[in-house]
Amino acid sequence: MFLRQIENRGEKLVNYIILDKEPTKVQEAIHDGYKAVVEDASKHTTLEKFNTKNANVKLLCMLNDDVENIYITLNAKSINKNIYVIARATNENVVKKYKRAGANDVLLPSEVTSSMMSVAILNPVMYEVINTIFIGKYSSSRDDERQIIEKKLEKEDYLVDEVMVVEESIIRDSKVGDVDFRSFKLILFGIHKAEIDEFIFNPPEDVKIELNDILLLFGHHISIKYFRDIRVLDRS
């Protein structure tokens, strides 16, 4: 999967493009509403077709093949070292190889599964919402809850968005538990801590929100905009 963010006259346009060598998979992606093309992402010439020099680019390497993912990472970094690469590793023994290749973040399916199991046990409501967003199904036995969630997610104005904490932010140096996200009708999925370059999923209430941290929020686009303007003052 290829994520390209383009700065255009001060407005940030985000385009997700899926690259796959198999035409059948590309057709399935297009049928599901995604932008997809038949391309070999491991080829240097493929990545050069995109505006990687003048745009903020993120590349997701999600193949079930470490060799190919690492090769794609190397190619991307050779074109532009500022390309942000998120790669999927089959096991923890190859994580160092991904890091040496230049991957900014390495995901291990086992760790992701473990985190989701923890959320399902400790925060079942949040788990249901996350499950609905990524899988499209709400497993609650209560029909009224399921219908409310599904109706909300059918609307395009509900989204997951990133909000950066800037110097003037009112919530800067506050703790997660001190910020009433619920009053803004928002759900905090996680925080990317800028200082340690680490993402904390479902952060505890005592986690401090600091300068340049990025909050991953879910909610109505108007709610996110209002929160950004009133509490964060991030205009990006």
Stockholm file with secondary structure:
# STOCKHOLM 1.0

chainA/1-236         MFLRQIENRGEKLVNYIILDKEPTKVQEAIHDGYKAVVEDASKHTTLEKFNTKNANVKLLCMLNDDVENIYITLNAKSINKNIYVIARATNENVVKKYKRAGANDVLLPSEVTSSMMSVAILNPVMYEVINTIFIGKYSSSRDDERQIIEKKLEKEDYLVDEVMVVEESIIRDSKVGDVDFRSFKLILFGIHKAEIDEFIFNPPEDVKIELNDILLLFGHHISIKYFRDIRVLDRS
#=GR chainA/1-236 SS CEEEEEEETTEEEEEEEEEESCHHHHHHHHHTTCEEEECCTTSHHHHHTSCCSSSEEEEEECCSCHHHHHHHHHHHHHHCTTCEEEEECSSGGGHHHHHHHTCSEEECHHHHHHHHHHHHHHCHHHHHHHHHHHHSCCCCSCHHHHHHHHHHHHSTTEEEEEEECCTTCTTTTCBGGGSCGGGGTEEEEEEEETTTTEEEESCCTTCBCCTTCEEEEEEEHHHHHHHIIIIICCCC
#=GC SS_cons         CEEEEEEETTEEEEEEEEEESCHHHHHHHHHTTCEEEECCTTSHHHHHTSCCSSSEEEEEECCSCHHHHHHHHHHHHHHCTTCEEEEECSSGGGHHHHHHHTCSEEECHHHHHHHHHHHHHHCHHHHHHHHHHHHSCCCCSCHHHHHHHHHHHHSTTEEEEEEECCTTCTTTTCBGGGSCGGGGTEEEEEEEETTTTEEEESCCTTCBCCTTCEEEEEEEHHHHHHHIIIIICCCC
//
